[in-house]
Amino acid sequence: MIEKQEEMRETARLLAIKGKGLLAVDESMPTIGKRLANINVENTEENRQAYRGMLFTTEGLGEYISGAILFEETLYQDHADGESMIEKLNKLGIITGIKVDKGLRPLPGANEVETWAMGLEGLVDRTAQYYDRGARFAKWRAVFQISEDGAPTDLAIKENAWGLARYARACQESGLVPIIEPEILMDGAHSIETTAKVQEKILTEVYKACAENGVFLEGTLLKPSMTVSGADASEKAGSEEVAKMTIQTINRCVPSAVAGIMFLSGGLTEEDASVYLNTINSLDHRGAWAMTFSYGRALQHSCLQAWKGSDIEAGQKALLARAQANSEASKGNYVAGSQPSSQDTLFEAGYKY
């Protein structure tokens, strides 16, 4: 029997509450370094502290954001004023989460593009420490790629599904709500139909593994990719087809006990991430899940460009604009273009963080 089930059920409910979503600020050191380099800011602890401190003191952010996923450094970091980052989030009414996987490595015996996530060893002890620090949910990212030479292989699907399930059970042993993230990269020229077929296979295997590991589904969230065409597809599906295929995939594969669906943006532009989510929420779906967001790049890109290392007011204004847009999209009432957004492409081939 997993303890703290009712606490986890309530945490999952609050995270997936209608009209709110997650802010993913869990970039690794190299990744946040690239983002800061793009605005000519050095990748130092002081600058990372300043940037994330700016995010976590944005007045009104809790109206649109239910939880924030942190990198381990940030979980133990204080704001420049001496107050912990967790306390800053608490004051906004935002629940603290933590990325717990240790990054991707090549998967021996699989296709050369395939990976598995590190971090299971010692995870129960780590999650207990994170809970004591104030985290109440966690995230683990498994990554799949569709290729013409057979990826994802059955080996990669089974290995990553099992890793997600073992992670989820470890988190729940400590009272953390696990976000299960089986991301399918946008790389490739495949059709949306191919994506859907692969995604159904992956999700089926993930929930089979969760059942075998005794994961308490009511205390979990799913963070899937939207069902989209490959980035290099000659004919890309529009928002209506993406929404229909995404809902079809979720309806077919996700148990109704799962507390909520928190879509990742996966390299979509800021505006497309909002428009696609809005279209999904304008259509009917069978489950009672909230269909909302857990965005990193699609919430932070304009914010970083506006902040530029020192302009706190401009950075916070940009963050609020995208948070409000995605909050509205999670309710199906976002008007395209009603909030400022960057038109920059956020797609990165073979994206790692």
N, C-alpha and C positions, 0 to 999 in steps of 0.2 A: 504493500500500500504506500503510495507516494504521499508524504505529508504536505501540508500547505496547499492542498488542491483548491479549496475555496478561495484562498488568497490569490492564487494564480488565475482562477476563473475570473475573478473580479478585475485583476490587472489587465488581462487580455481584453475584457469587455471595455474597459476605459481606454485602452490603446486604440481599439477599433471603433470607437464611438462615432456616430454619424457626424460628418462635417469636419472631422479632424484626421490627421495623418502623422507620419513620422518624418523627422529630419535626420537624415543619415550623415553624421559628421565623424565617421569612423575611418577616415583615410589613413593609410600607413604613412610612416615617415617619408619614404620616397615619393609617394603620391601627393601628399600635401606640399612637398617640396616643389613638385612640378607646377602645382596650382599657384603657389606663391611666386615662383619664378616668372610665370606669365604676367604678373603685375609688378615685376622687378622688386620683389620683397625677398630678403634672405630667409632661408629655412632654419631659423633658430628657435629654441624653446620659447624665448620671449615673444617672438612674432607669432608663433602658433598660439600662445596664451592670449595675445592681444586679439587675434582673429576670432578665436572661439569664444573669448570673453565678450566680444562685440555681439556675436550671435545670441549668446545666452543672457544678454541684458536688453534684448529688444522688447520694449514695452508692448503688450498686447499680443505677443507671439502665441501665447497659450490659448488664444481664441481659435487658432487654426491648427496648432501642433499639439498632439497628445503625448508624444514621447520623442526623445533624442537618443540616437545610437552613438556612443562615444568610442574612441580609441582608448586603450588602457592608460596612456599618458594623461589624457584629459580627465579620466575618472579620478585620478589621484592628484590632480592639479588644482591650485587655487587661482582665483582671479587676481588681477594686479592689486585690487583693494584688500586682499587677504582673505576674502570669503571663498569657500570652495565652489567649484563649478557646479557641483551637485546642488548646493544651496541656491545658487542663482537660478537653476532650472526649477527647483521646488517653488521658488517665489513666483514663477510664471505659471505654475500648475502643470509643469511638464515632467513626465516620468522619465527617469534615467535608465538607459540601456547600455549594453557593452558588447562590442565585437569580440568573440572569443576564439575564432579560428586563428591559426598561425600562418595563414597564407597557403598558396598553391604550389604543388610540386608535380613534375611529370609522373604519370602513372605507369609503372613498369608493366610491360606486356600488352599495353593498349596502343591505340593509334598515337602517332607522335604529337598531335595537338592536344591530347587529353591529359587531364590533371586530377589530383585529389587534394583535399584540404588537410593540413596538418593541425594538430592540437588536441587530440583526444587524450593523450597521456597526461595524467594529473588534472584533468578537466574538472572532476568533482571537487577537488580541493580548491582550484581556482575560482569556480563559480560560488563556492561558499564564502570565499574572501570578498568577491565582488558584491554578493548579497549584503554582507556585513558593512561594506563601504556605502551602500545605498542604492545599488543597481537593483532593478526589479524585472528586467527582461534582458535577453541576449540575442545575438545574431551569429549565424554560421553560414558562409557562402560556399556552395558547391557550384562549379561552372561546367557547362556542356557546350560543345561546339558542333555544328552540323557541317559535314564536309562531303565532297563527292567520293572520297575513298573510305566511307563507312563509319565515320564518327557521327553520333556517339555509339561506341560499341556496347554490347551487353555487359562487358566487364566494367566499363566506366560507369554505366548506369547503376549496376548493382553495388559497386564499391562506394559511389557517392551517396546513393540512397541509404545504404547502411551507415555511413558516416553521419549523415544528417539525423538518422534515428537515434544513434548512440549519443550524439551531442544533445539531442532533445531530452533524452532520458536523464543524462548527467545534469543538465540545467535544472530539471524538475526535482531532482534529488535535493537541490539546494534552495528551491523556491523561486527560481527564475523562470519566467515565461519564455520559451524558445521561439524565435522566428526561424522558420524553415525556409531557406532560400535556394531553390534549384534554378539557377539562372541559365538561360540559353542565350549565348552571345548572338548578336545580330550579324556577325561576320558570315559572308557567303552569298551565293546567288540563288538560293533555294526559294521556293514559293511559300506562301502562307500555309498552304495545305500540308506541305512537308513539315513545317514548324509544328503545326497542330498534331500531326501524327507522332512526331518525336516527343512532344510535350506530354501527350496523353500517356505514352509508354513510361516516361520518367516519373510523372506524378503517381501513376499506379504502383510503380515499384517503391516509391518513397513511402506511401501510406501502408503498403504491405510491410515494409521494414518497421514502421512506427508501431503497427499492431503487434509484431513479433517482439518488440522491445517494451511493450506495455506503456507506451507514451499516452499521457492524459490529454486527449485532443482538445477538450474544452479549454485547456490552459495553453494552447499553442496558437500561433498565427502563421499564415503562409505568405511568403514574399516571392511571387513568381514574376517571370517576364510576361509582358503582354504578348499575345500570339500575333507576330508580325512577319512580314517577308524579310528575306535576307537583305542586308544593306546594299548588295550589288545586284539584286534581282532586276531583270529588265522591266518587269511590270510590278510595281509595289502596290500592295493593298492600301486603300484609303481608310479613314477613321471608322466608317460604318462597317466595313468588312472586318477590320481589326477587332472592333467591339463584338460583333456577332461570333467570330471564331474564338475569341478569348472567353466569352461567356459559355459557349458550347464546351470548350475544353474544361473549364472550371466545373460546370454542371456534371460532366461525365466522370470526373476523377476525384473531386475533393469531398471528403465526408462532411455531412452537414454539421457535425459536432465541432468542427474547426471554428474558432471564434471570429476570424476575420481574414480578408484578403487584402494585403498591402502591396500593391504593384510597385515594382522597381521601374525606373525610367530607362535604364539600359542604353543610354546614348541617344535617346530621342532629344530633339531640341526642347527648350523650356516650353514653348507654346504647344508643340505637338504632344508633349507629356500631359499637358492640361486638357487639350482638346480630346485626345484619345480617352482619357479617364472620364471626361464629361460624357462622351458618347456611350461608353460602357454603362454609365449610371442613368442614361436616358432609356435604356432597354431593360426588359424584364429578365430576371434570372430566378431559377428555382429555389436556391438556397436562401437562408435568412442572413447570410453574411453581409457585413459592410464591405463595399468594394471601394477601397481608398488607396492611399499612397504611402510609400516609404522612399522618398527621393533624396539623392545626394546632389549630383551635378545639376539636376533640373530645379533645385531650390537655391543652390549656392552660386551658380555661375555669374549671374548679373550682380549678385551681392558682392562677390569678390572684385569684380570689375569696378564697382562703385566705391568700395572701401579703399582700395589702392594702398593699403597699409596704414592709413591714418584717418580717413573720413568716416567716422563712426555713424554719423547721422545718415549719410548717403547709403552706406552699407545696410543699415537697419531698414531703411525705407524700401530698398530693393528686395530684401528678404521678405518683408511683410507683404509686398505686392505679389510675389510668387506663392507665398503661403496662402494668402487669401484666394488667389486664382485656383489653387489646387483644392482648397477647402470647398469652394463653390463647385468645382468639377466633381468632387466626391458626392455631391448631392444632385448632380445633373443639371445645375443651373448656371454654369459658367458661360459667359458670352465671349466668344473668341475675340482676342485683341483688346479686351476691356482693361487689362492690366499690362503695364510695360514688361517686355521680355526681350532677351537677346535672340537674335537670329543666327547666332553662331552654331555650327554643328558641334554636338557633344559626343559624337561617335568616335571611339578609338579602337582600332583593330586589335584583337586579342587583349581586351581590357583587363588589367590587373590592378589591384590596389592592396 
